[in-house]
Amino acid sequence: MIRFSNVDVVYPGGFQGLKGVDLTIDKGEFVVIVGLSGAGKSTLIRTINGLVPYTSGELTVGDEVVDPTSEGKIRRLRSSVGMIFQSFNLVTRISVLNNVLVGRCSSTPAWRSLLGWYRAEDKELAFQSLERVGIVDKAYNRASALSGGQQQRVAIARVLAQDPEVILADEPVASLDPPTAHRVLQDLRRINRELGITTIVNLHHLEMARKYADRVIGMRGGEVVFDGPVEEATDAAIEEVYQRSLTAGDAAPESAAH
């Protein structure tokens, strides 16, 4: 479970990223966060793993209060909270397998990681993670040789290799074409269903949010202004979140994943 209790985030320049957020996300939920640019979507999910420190209120992940001032606690938190970025964040000059093994660093002695001497069980977990996203055949390819969609699936496999309790995905399909984006979101939803990993995704396109989410959270100006099951995320509800009429750019073209 993840619980925000009256959480504020104020950035050094004085900009308020979150304002009094009260929110509970239950274990195993697949939650999609929507909102216009600057609404606070990225700030919200980045407080969960300590990338953005909150300035007041209280945030708990599992049984632990997130303490942005404790490096040790933040390291432990990040070992159980995986993060997927829009830009993939792979080391493109090394193999796919070695990129996925980076997910084992938090549970591997530093000298082993530096030398690349991973244990057999770590390599087996890495292969299993690649198999879950359908690209185990690319294990020994350089990451730079992969398409954008394949690189994002490697990023998902790297997170899976952490054996996380929570997966955060910050606009994970923003740079992908619609068929590839659907494939990535299908992978995330299937992993959520099969492994029970709490999954929180920021998405720009409403149709994708409605297709994959169990629950939709709408943000505006750093505040949660909509929170409900996907069935309630109607055009009227989202127009209220956006404070304007929906446009063609708000909905991704419907396309089946390949």
Secondary structure, 3 states (H helix, E strand, C coil): CEEEEEEEEECCCCCEEEEEEEEEECCCCEEEEECCCCCCHHHHHHHHCCCCCCCEEEEEECCEECCCCCHHHHHHHHHHEEEEECCCCCCCCCEHHHHHHHHHHHHCCHHHHHHCCCCHHHHHHHHHHHHHCCCHHHCCCEHHHCCHHHHHHHHHHHHHHCCCCEEEEECCCCCCCHHHHHHHHHHHHHHHHHHCCEEEEECCCHHHHHHHCCEEEEEECCEEEEEEEHHHCCHHHHHHHHCCCCCHHHCCCCCCCC
